[in-house]
Amino acid sequence: MAEPLLQTRALSMHFGGVKAVDDVDFTLAEGELRCLIGPNGAGKSTFFKMLTGQLEPSHGEVLFRGQDISRAYAHQIARLGIGIKTQVPSVFDGLSVRENIHLAASRLYSGERGRRLVDEMLERIRLTDAAERMVGQLAHGQRQWVELGLVLATNPQLILLDEPAAGMTQEEVQKTAELVREINRTKALIVVEHDMQFIRMIAKQVTVFNRGRVLVEDSLENILRNPLVRDIYLGKQAAA
């Protein structure tokens, strides 16, 4: 059996007496796209922060291609090939789209190769026509795509997306889903999202968190039919 790309073992995060994440075992294969869902306070964001070094686990392990990264710093984890796009875009509003992407790409490439990468990334995130616009002047969805371009420009093997469709218009949600599916042709992704419409557009396997634990992992089709998931997350009215 092939080694997992990412694995957690009994991963836990306690804040005083509160168990935000409690003994979570999680496995992600190379090239997989996994969606994480669950009610507010289920532990999804805390789990994400432990994967990226923003929080040090109370106990348990995070393994990336077999290497223990549980106590690594965020910048060390990024260098290993894990990129994260947060819900609130971390972009430079006073720079153009092209300049933002160039700053990220320049960490790996320079000269003509760097310029080609920037052009390719602008096309990939569908912002070639807006390349010279200041990021602060863009619509919310476009700013989200710029940050996704910044992450992609560093060539990670695993991308973590925290509510990428939040606050988007219907058209932006559709375009973001297309972009995520395209990225998944070459990269593994973990997506935390509340928008079930967006989840339906991209999901294959889904992990449901509840009260700091993994409630169930299954295909999207089975998750949507699961009465326990519907009662806890989707609500009985949605199930009807």
MOKAQUI-V240119 format. One record per residue. RES is the residue in one small letter. SS is DSSP state (a for helix, b for strand, c for the rest). PHI is phi as a letter, one per 20 degrees, with the letter a starting at -180 (* if undefined). D_CENTER is the distance of its C-alpha to the mean C-alpha in whole Angstrom. Layout:
[[RES | SS | PHI | D_CENTER] [RES | SS | PHI | D_CENTER]]
This chain:
[[m | c | * | 26] [a | c | f | 23] [e | c | f | 21] [p | c | f | 18] [l | c | f | 15] [l | b | c | 13] [q | b | b | 16] [t | b | d | 16] [r | b | c | 20] [a | b | l | 21] [l | b | f | 18] [s | b | b | 20] [m | b | c | 20] [h | b | d | 23] [f | b | d | 24] [g | c | m | 27] [g | c | e | 28] [v | b | e | 25] [k | b | e | 23] [a | b | f | 19] [v | b | c | 18] [d | b | c | 21] [d | b | l | 21] [v | b | e | 18] [d | b | d | 18] [f | b | b | 15] [t | b | c | 15] [l | b | c | 13] [a | c | e | 15] [e | c | g | 15] [g | c | m | 14] [e | c | e | 12] [l | b | d | 10] [r | b | c | 9] [c | b | d | 9] [l | b | d | 9] [i | b | c | 12] [g | c | q | 15] [p | c | f | 17] [n | c | g | 17] [g | c | n | 18] [a | c | f | 17] [g | c | o | 15] [k | a | f | 11] [s | a | f | 10] [t | a | f | 13] [f | a | g | 12] [f | a | g | 8] [k | a | f | 11] [m | a | f | 13] [l | a | f | 11] [t | c | d | 11] [g | c | n | 14] [q | c | f | 14] [l | c | c | 16] [e | c | e | 19] [p | c | g | 19] [s | c | f | 23] [h | b | a | 23] [g | b | n | 21] [e | b | c | 20] [v | b | d | 16] [l | b | d | 17] [f | b | d | 15] [r | c | l | 18] [g | c | n | 20] [q | b | e | 20] [d | b | f | 20] [i | c | d | 18] [s | c | g | 18] [r | c | d | 20] [a | c | f | 19] [y | c | f | 18] [a | a | g | 15] [h | a | f | 17] [q | a | f | 18] [i | a | f | 15] [a | a | f | 13] [r | a | f | 17] [l | a | f | 16] [g | c | p | 13] [i | b | d | 10] [g | b | d | 8] [i | b | c | 6] [k | b | d | 6] [t | c | e | 8] [q | c | f | 9] [v | c | e | 12] [p | c | g | 13] [s | c | d | 14] [v | c | c | 16] [f | c | e | 20] [d | c | f | 22] [g | c | e | 25] [l | c | d | 24] [s | b | f | 24] [v | a | g | 21] [r | a | g | 23] [e | a | f | 23] [n | a | f | 20] [i | a | f | 19] [h | a | f | 22] [l | a | g | 21] [a | a | f | 18] [a | a | f | 19] [s | c | f | 23] [r | c | f | 21] [l | c | d | 21] [y | c | c | 24] [s | c | c | 27] [g | a | m | 30] [e | a | f | 30] [r | a | f | 27] [g | a | f | 25] [r | a | f | 26] [r | a | f | 25] [l | a | f | 22] [v | a | f | 22] [d | a | f | 23] [e | a | f | 21] [m | a | f | 18] [l | a | f | 20] [e | a | f | 21] [r | a | f | 17] [i | c | e | 16] [r | c | m | 19] [l | c | c | 20] [t | a | g | 23] [d | a | f | 26] [a | a | d | 24] [a | c | g | 24] [e | c | e | 27] [r | c | f | 26] [m | b | f | 25] [v | a | f | 21] [g | a | f | 23] [q | a | e | 25] [l | c | e | 22] [a | c | f | 21] [h | a | g | 18] [g | a | f | 16] [q | a | f | 17] [r | a | f | 16] [q | a | f | 12] [w | a | f | 13] [v | a | f | 15] [e | a | f | 12] [l | a | f | 10] [g | a | f | 13] [l | a | f | 13] [v | a | f | 10] [l | a | f | 12] [a | a | f | 15] [t | c | e | 15] [n | c | l | 14] [p | c | f | 12] [q | c | e | 12] [l | b | c | 9] [i | b | d | 5] [l | b | d | 2] [l | b | d | 2] [d | b | d | 5] [e | c | l | 8] [p | c | f | 8] [a | c | e | 11] [a | c | f | 13] [g | c | m | 16] [m | c | e | 16] [t | c | f | 19] [q | a | g | 20] [e | a | f | 20] [e | a | f | 17] [v | a | f | 15] [q | a | f | 17] [k | a | f | 16] [t | a | f | 12] [a | a | f | 13] [e | a | f | 15] [l | a | f | 13] [v | a | f | 10] [r | a | f | 13] [e | a | f | 14] [i | a | f | 12] [n | c | f | 12] [r | c | f | 15] [t | c | c | 15] [k | c | c | 11] [a | b | e | 10] [l | b | c | 6] [i | b | c | 5] [v | b | c | 4] [v | b | e | 6] [e | c | b | 9] [h | c | e | 13] [d | c | f | 14] [m | a | f | 16] [q | a | f | 17] [f | a | f | 13] [i | a | g | 13] [r | a | f | 16] [m | a | f | 15] [i | a | c | 12] [a | c | f | 13] [k | c | d | 15] [q | b | d | 14] [v | b | c | 13] [t | b | d | 13] [v | b | d | 15] [f | b | e | 15] [n | b | b | 19] [r | c | l | 21] [g | c | n | 18] [r | b | c | 19] [v | b | e | 18] [l | b | f | 20] [v | b | a | 19] [e | b | c | 17] [d | b | a | 19] [s | b | f | 18] [l | a | g | 18] [e | a | g | 21] [n | a | f | 22] [i | a | f | 20] [l | a | f | 21] [r | a | e | 25] [n | c | f | 24] [p | a | f | 27] [l | a | f | 25] [v | a | f | 22] [r | a | f | 23] [d | a | f | 25] [i | a | e | 23] [y | a | d | 20] [l | a | f | 21] [g | c | n | 25] [k | a | f | 28] [q | a | f | 29] [a | a | f | 26] [a | a | f | 27] [a | c | f | 30]]
